[in-house]
Amino acid sequence: MKTAVSIPDAVFERVERLAARTKRSRSRIFSDALDEYLARHASDEITEGFNAVIGENGETGDAFVGAAARHVLECNDW
């Protein structure tokens, strides 16, 4: 998919240097950067999903289950 975006000149220049240094296209650099950005923010979607389920079903009230779930979510780098 082709798209047009506006970016600051300084960012473009940094991408140009990185592309030349790593022998990759600018398109590949931008695509990789967006992929990494989206992966870092995937946890936001997961949290929203959990919140929706809890909102629909209510909390279990089980302190152990709640603590274990918090531990898993806090310890994983989604």
C-alpha positions in Angstrom: 0.0 0.0 0.0 1.3 3.4 -0.9 0.6 6.4 1.2 1.8 10.0 1.6 2.8 11.5 5.0 4.4 14.7 6.1 7.4 14.4 8.4 9.8 17.0 9.8 12.9 17.6 7.6 15.2 16.5 10.5 13.4 13.1 10.8 13.6 12.6 7.0 17.4 13.4 7.1 17.9 10.9 9.9 16.0 8.2 7.9 18.1 9.0 4.8 21.3 8.4 6.8 20.0 5.2 8.4 18.8 3.9 5.0 22.2 4.5 3.5 24.1 3.0 6.4 21.9 -0.1 6.6 21.4 -0.5 2.9 17.6 -0.5 3.3 15.0 1.6 1.5 13.3 4.5 3.2 10.0 2.6 2.8 11.4 -0.3 4.7 12.7 1.9 7.5 9.3 3.6 7.8 7.4 0.3 7.6 9.7 -1.3 10.3 9.3 1.8 12.5 5.6 1.7 12.3 5.5 -2.0 13.0 7.6 -1.5 16.1 5.4 1.4 17.3 2.2 -0.6 16.8 3.7 -3.6 18.6 4.6 -1.4 21.6 1.0 -0.1 21.7 -0.7 -3.4 21.3 -1.0 -3.7 25.1 -3.4 -0.7 25.0 -5.7 -2.9 22.9 -5.3 -5.8 25.2 -6.1 -3.7 28.2 -9.2 -2.3 26.5 -10.4 -5.8 25.7 -9.9 -6.9 29.3 -11.7 -3.8 30.5 -14.6 -4.6 28.2 -14.9 -8.1 29.4 -14.8 -7.1 33.0 -17.3 -4.4 32.3 -19.7 -7.0 30.8 -19.1 -9.8 33.3 -18.0 -8.0 36.5 -15.0 -8.9 38.5 -14.7 -12.3 40.1 -13.9 -11.0 43.5 -11.2 -13.6 43.8 -8.2 -11.8 45.3 -5.7 -14.4 44.1 -6.9 -14.4 40.5 -6.8 -10.6 40.5 -3.3 -10.5 41.9 -2.1 -13.2 39.4 -3.6 -11.3 36.5 -2.0 -8.1 37.5 1.3 -9.8 37.9 1.2 -11.3 34.4 0.2 -8.0 32.8 2.9 -6.0 34.6 5.7 -8.5 34.0 5.1 -9.0 30.3 6.3 -6.5 27.7 3.5 -6.7 25.2 
